Amino acid sequence: MGQERESMSVLKRSVMAILIVTTAFSLVLTACSVDGAGQETAGVENGVSLSLTIVNGGQEIVVSMDEILKLDVVEKEVTPVPREDEETQARLVKGVLLEDVFQEFAGISQKDPEAIRLVAGDGYSIEVAKDLLQTREIILAFELDGEPLEGWEKPLRSVVPDVFEMYWVKNLEKIEVVEARSAADIEKIIMLESRISYITDQEYDYYGEADRAVKISDLLLEFEDDPENVYAQSVDGLEKNEKPDIFKSAYLKYTGSDSPMFLSEDLPHGMWIKEMLYFTFGSSAYFSLTAGFEALESEKIEGINAVRLPGIIRQCGLKQANKYIFRAIDNYSVEIEAGSIGQGYMYIQENGLPAVAFEGLEKNTKIKDLLYIGAAE
């Protein structure tokens, strides 16, 4: 009996020790969910963040879902633009307004930024340009069609009315406020077709087609420092800002369907940019004249299908100057007075490379295989 009582006593002490350790561990976990000011911090559930980070002016603001759910909740039927051969389908969404989130936690209005970038937990991102911010009531949804978001879709899903569903970002964890791109920063226009012509390319499989592509890191001028963002615009007007390290890691496909195209198998397909008109990197704008014929007005000039030069300069945001330098691949160059730029037009030669000519000016101002347009000092 004495041994039994001693064994029971040992067992009780062991159980009490386990309870004490478990309680202490629980208290540690509880303490970890509270910061020094006593505020609840962001949590993680099954590897998915339960918070939203707003990046504005270099400052990161982390907002927990508990804080977001204290805002007014809206419930609406919203219809995205259907893809080709798909039927229009209204979706019932429930969530909070981006405007309310910005006002409450960042002290700004949705209409203030030049653009925002919606970033998912898996790295997918897309930019919402100023025109959409000005005209759309963007919802950060936590329910869709009467059902809570799936675990991997949490914490939120962006809902932008009357646009393609690529703007409806699942697993939305971050919203970055994009600073305005200053047109005056662009000092030169690089013609993509000419630049690509003397860079080592490679075969790129695009849905079974053997297209050609170049590494964007090889395409860029060597003396350009990395900017904060790379701005790109497609033929259909889609605007995006991308981080330079992501942009440089990708390819520019320049043959086949959807070209010129920014893409990489390492990036979600929603981040690819089809029919890219131009992109800016630092003080340079890289412009595709082939795409320019799709996006800009063309006309017959001296029997040639051409695009007027002022339209290209305005599109790329080349800064104003008294003179402009035009340089060919072989380094032949001319300087043109600003007053004569309106007489200029660009066309594509039989070899696929761009050329520029000026109505009423000497023949030596015509440049074949045009590589560069720069604002003279």
Steps between C-alpha positions, in 0.01 A plus 500: 500500500783738584654443158162559332451831687853605404436409134173697502679796654767491229230478230313799646820704513573410134151598388524830690838570340358438152204729575731774624723477189198495267347803672829689486539419129145619436576825680814547287297453181242747625772749582648457153170610345517833685756769437652736755208743471248226571374495140417173322755427231454327168462123513561211263264212431627192312780707352262775381529851645196634683601860446529759226815708452471847348826646365490877457799730466740238632287436809343159560166494682390154613126473561349188659179345372341576839559870435374478141180324606413793728441715188162527329424187299355523149328228296455546124457319171804572286568386144851454361570531128480145360782342307447410136227238448389529865160618617457803725444386857409724794671416830367580847786645704515599865780702651625848580575793272862574412414867551405432863816293561722774355325778692507313832850353496709699248340844519452523122216463252482229237497780242829656618769261364626492144445125519501210747649153473300206633736225621401142584677270739639290212666803339233572239447874461310738275480875486174693517548824310373845598200494265365189674571641845304810404199319355460162673374413849757237590399239757730287715285189529500230765195319359416410141163369378382452858801290607809600702826504307684169482799475733753560221302804376512681835528753647329705227420509132498827306188563292513768229166544315477488120858387431662165419519257790881521505442804726308277745811398695463199730709461817544880503763579764646833394397826329780727383438867421686582176658840462435702185725446201650829389505541122783755535729219621508334154808620315518244219288258301656166406342324202440142610522343155846649439629423848388137475666459159853479642428320829536123535152352504364153566210275413201534733221245508167685512208257511675266258633773268876546464523880535807716559577695818777699666582539867385839619819532705694481170267749334554782748770763459791421731532845659140517628460472877202305629197729542245458777249364249490397135199645318350310205203558273338260255330571168155479661593763761569266793751669731725321748781586736736219588798463730829518304637171634185316386504678165865426428456131580245455218510480119372710213347274236513685169362252245172313476162579654458764773842653427678700625433318826645516850492150645680235705409151613613607848222761516123443525344536155287788623819706533590455134447803273376429149557735205719735700519845340787628711657489843718744691812411693669794671531785253437282193179398325519180293243533221372245247414662167329177393262534794479874432318432175232324708470764772563828316341653193681421177477658155653493154788748478692526173354162408614331823284368783629705792441633851558867574803565719332743747252229601783262592685768696185591694416135565842428651514828693831616353591829665490825305823629349616752240655221293465124472768249403414205273758219482514184289643159591818590304534823708402734217311786666329831429368780718154636426361830629194466720301710252551233230390201707145537368628419152641168615349158443609145572451181303614138495750398232500171312760366745253556788696788654368856551600805300426871532465771236395865494277661241666805342844443657821389332538133408789460743252540789345166409631222725465130430527239778415762760616404850472810714315831540639728768435844640811711433652695790 
